[in-house]
Amino acid sequence: MAKGSAYFIVNGIGKRDIKTIKNDLDKLGGVISVSMNTAKNSVAVDFDTTGLRKNQLFDRLEKMGYDVSETKYETHIM
């Protein structure tokens, strides 16, 4: 499995958004984990790159109504 990590700045997220964002991203096949830091407006997603791409994560967050910018992307060979 090839693993990727995508890091996003999601403006305006609060504690109420944590469960919503996690549940919605988990619906995408290939998401391994979702971590959030509301103090820094950041969302980190680890995912299987063989079935999912970072732009799909970005698009999903935007479709949920969030103002998103990508800050970093890493690939990991397992």
SELOGU-922244 format. One record per residue: residue number from 1; x, y, z of N, C-alpha, C in turn. Coordinates in pm, 1 decimal. Layout:
REM residues N
ATOM   pos        n.x        n.y        n.z       ca.x       ca.y       ca.z        c.x        c.y        c.z
ATOM   NUM          X          Y          Z          X          Y          Z          X          Y          Z
...
//
This chain:
REM residues 78
ATOM   pos        n.x        n.y        n.z       ca.x       ca.y       ca.z        c.x        c.y        c.z
ATOM     1       84.5     -117.0        0.0        0.0        0.0        0.0       89.4      123.8        0.0
ATOM     2       53.6      220.0      -80.9      120.5      349.8      -80.6       35.1      443.9        3.2
ATOM     3       99.7      511.6       94.1       27.8      599.9      185.7       68.1      744.2      159.9
ATOM     4      -30.5      832.6      170.1       -5.5      975.1      157.9      -60.9     1047.2      278.3
ATOM     5       -6.3     1163.4      304.5      -55.8     1250.2      410.5      -78.8     1387.8      349.7
ATOM     6     -199.7     1438.5      366.2     -234.3     1571.4      315.6     -268.3     1659.9      434.1
ATOM     7     -217.2     1781.6      428.9     -237.8     1878.4      536.7     -307.5     2000.4      478.4
ATOM     8     -417.1     2038.4      541.3     -497.8     2149.8      492.1     -519.5     2253.4      601.7
ATOM     9     -530.7     2378.9      560.8     -580.4     2484.9      647.1     -727.7     2500.8      610.3
ATOM    10     -814.3     2487.2      710.4     -958.1     2498.1      689.0    -1007.2     2613.4      776.8
ATOM    11    -1028.9     2727.1      714.1    -1065.0     2847.6      789.0    -1200.0     2834.6      857.3
ATOM    12    -1202.9     2877.9      981.8    -1328.7     2884.5     1055.6    -1377.4     2755.5     1118.6
ATOM    13    -1291.6     2654.0     1130.9    -1339.3     2532.0     1194.4    -1337.5     2547.8     1345.8
ATOM    14    -1434.7     2483.9     1409.4    -1443.5     2484.1     1554.8    -1465.7     2342.5     1604.6
ATOM    15    -1481.5     2329.8     1731.9    -1499.6     2196.7     1791.4    -1621.8     2125.5     1735.9
ATOM    16    -1724.6     2201.6     1701.2    -1846.5     2139.8     1647.5    -1822.6     2074.7     1510.9
ATOM    17    -1716.6     2118.1     1441.3    -1687.3     2066.3     1307.3    -1606.8     1936.6     1309.0
ATOM    18    -1544.4     1904.4     1419.6    -1455.0     1788.4     1424.1    -1525.9     1660.5     1381.8
ATOM    19    -1636.3     1630.1     1444.5    -1708.8     1506.0     1414.2    -1762.4     1507.0     1271.3
ATOM    20    -1814.5     1621.5     1229.0    -1870.7     1632.5     1093.9    -1764.7     1606.6      987.6
ATOM    21    -1652.0     1673.0     1000.1    -1545.3     1657.0      901.3    -1490.8     1515.2      903.9
ATOM    22    -1464.2     1462.5     1022.6    -1410.4     1326.6     1032.3    -1505.6     1225.1      970.9
ATOM    23    -1632.7     1232.7     1005.8    -1730.3     1137.4      952.5    -1743.2     1146.6      801.4
ATOM    24    -1741.7     1267.8      748.0    -1758.5     1285.1      604.0    -1635.8     1234.8      527.9
ATOM    25    -1515.5     1266.1      575.9    -1394.9     1218.0      507.5    -1379.2     1066.4      520.0
ATOM    26    -1421.3     1010.5      633.7    -1413.4      865.6      652.0    -1499.8      789.6      551.5
ATOM    27    -1599.4      855.7      494.2    -1685.1      791.8      393.9    -1612.0      767.4      262.6
ATOM    28    -1503.2      841.9      240.0    -1423.6      821.1      118.7    -1340.1      694.3      138.1
ATOM    29    -1349.7      601.7       47.2    -1268.8      480.7       56.3    -1121.4      514.0       50.3
ATOM    30    -1045.8      461.3      144.0     -902.1      483.8      143.4     -852.5      575.7      253.1
ATOM    31     -942.2      645.9      323.0     -899.6      731.6      433.6     -858.1      643.1      549.9
ATOM    32     -737.7      664.8      600.6     -684.0      587.2      712.0     -710.0      658.3      844.3
ATOM    33     -680.6      788.3      847.9     -704.9      865.0      970.3     -723.2     1012.5      938.4
ATOM    34     -796.0     1079.6     1027.5     -819.0     1223.8     1016.4     -785.3     1284.5     1151.7
ATOM    35     -698.3     1385.2     1151.3     -661.7     1456.1     1273.4     -689.1     1604.1     1252.1
ATOM    36     -737.2     1669.4     1357.6     -769.0     1811.3     1345.4     -714.7     1889.5     1463.7
ATOM    37     -676.7     2013.5     1436.7     -635.2     2107.1     1539.8     -713.4     2235.2     1515.3
ATOM    38     -818.6     2257.0     1595.2     -904.2     2373.2     1573.0     -833.0     2504.2     1605.9
ATOM    39     -737.3     2502.1     1697.9     -663.9     2624.1     1731.9     -581.5     2674.5     1613.6
ATOM    40     -535.8     2582.4     1529.3     -454.7     2618.6     1412.4     -531.9     2606.8     1281.4
ATOM    41     -662.4     2574.4     1291.3     -746.4     2555.8     1172.2     -687.6     2452.2     1076.9
ATOM    42     -629.4     2345.0     1131.4     -563.5     2247.6     1045.0     -632.8     2111.2     1049.0
ATOM    43     -627.9     2046.8      933.1     -680.1     1910.9      916.6     -570.6     1829.7      848.7
ATOM    44     -536.9     1715.2      908.3     -438.0     1623.9      849.9     -508.4     1493.0      817.6
ATOM    45     -485.1     1442.3      696.9     -549.5     1318.9      653.5     -443.5     1222.6      601.3
ATOM    46     -440.7     1101.7      658.5     -357.5      993.4      606.1     -448.9      906.0      521.8
ATOM    47     -399.8      867.1      403.4     -485.7      791.0      313.0     -404.8      700.4      221.6
ATOM    48     -473.2      600.8      167.1     -415.4      506.2       71.8     -419.4      570.6      -66.6
ATOM    49     -302.9      598.9     -122.4     -295.7      669.5     -250.5     -329.7      582.0     -370.9
ATOM    50     -346.7      451.5     -349.9     -384.1      366.2     -463.2     -531.7      382.5     -499.9
ATOM    51     -611.9      437.4     -408.3     -753.9      452.6     -438.7     -808.4      591.9     -415.5
ATOM    52     -724.5      681.5     -370.3     -770.9      815.1     -335.2     -661.3      916.3     -364.7
ATOM    53     -701.4     1034.7     -405.7     -604.8     1140.9     -434.7     -630.2     1260.9     -344.6
ATOM    54     -525.1     1338.1     -321.3     -537.1     1453.6     -231.3     -640.8     1553.3     -279.4
ATOM    55     -655.4     1568.5     -412.4     -753.8     1664.1     -462.6     -897.0     1620.9     -429.9
ATOM    56     -920.0     1490.0     -414.5    -1052.2     1443.5     -375.3    -1083.0     1485.6     -231.5
ATOM    57     -982.3     1484.3     -145.5     -999.2     1529.2       -7.5    -1028.0     1678.9       -5.2
ATOM    58     -950.4     1753.3      -79.6     -967.6     1898.3      -91.0    -1108.4     1930.8     -139.6
ATOM    59    -1150.4     1863.9     -247.5    -1283.6     1887.8     -305.0    -1394.3     1855.1     -206.0
ATOM    60    -1377.6     1747.0     -131.2    -1480.4     1707.3      -33.8    -1495.5     1813.9       74.2
ATOM    61    -1384.5     1865.0      123.8    -1390.5     1970.2      225.5    -1458.7     2095.9      170.6
ATOM    62    -1427.3     2131.3       47.8    -1491.7     2248.0      -13.6    -1640.7     2225.7      -34.4
ATOM    63    -1679.7     2105.8      -76.0    -1822.1     2075.8      -95.8    -1898.1     2081.1       35.8
ATOM    64    -1827.6     2059.3      146.6    -1889.7     2068.5      278.3    -1908.7     2214.6      318.7
ATOM    65    -1855.2     2307.5      239.2    -1875.1     2449.0      264.2    -1759.5     2519.3      333.6
ATOM    66    -1645.0     2452.8      343.6    -1529.7     2511.7      411.5    -1437.5     2582.8      313.0
ATOM    67    -1371.3     2687.2      362.6    -1269.3     2759.9      286.8    -1136.8     2688.0      313.5
ATOM    68    -1082.6     2622.0      211.5     -969.9     2530.6      229.3     -849.6     2574.3      147.8
ATOM    69     -730.3     2555.0      206.4     -607.0     2568.9      130.3     -514.4     2454.2      170.3
ATOM    70     -443.8     2401.3       72.3     -350.9     2291.0       97.8     -218.4     2350.8      143.8
ATOM    71     -161.7     2291.2      246.6      -34.1     2342.0      295.0       80.7     2247.0      266.1
ATOM    72       52.5     2116.8      264.4      162.5     2021.6      246.9      107.3     1885.5      205.5
ATOM    73      188.5     1811.3      131.8      153.2     1675.8       91.5      278.6     1590.7       96.5
ATOM    74      266.0     1472.0      153.9      377.4     1378.3      161.6      333.2     1240.3      115.7
ATOM    75      422.8     1169.3       49.1      395.5     1029.4       16.0      488.2      941.6       99.5
ATOM    76      438.4      824.5      133.0      514.0      729.8      213.6      507.1      593.3      144.8
ATOM    77      618.6      530.6      126.1      623.4      396.9       66.3      624.7      295.7      180.0
ATOM    78      529.0      204.8      175.0      516.3      105.5      282.2      565.4      -28.6      232.7
//
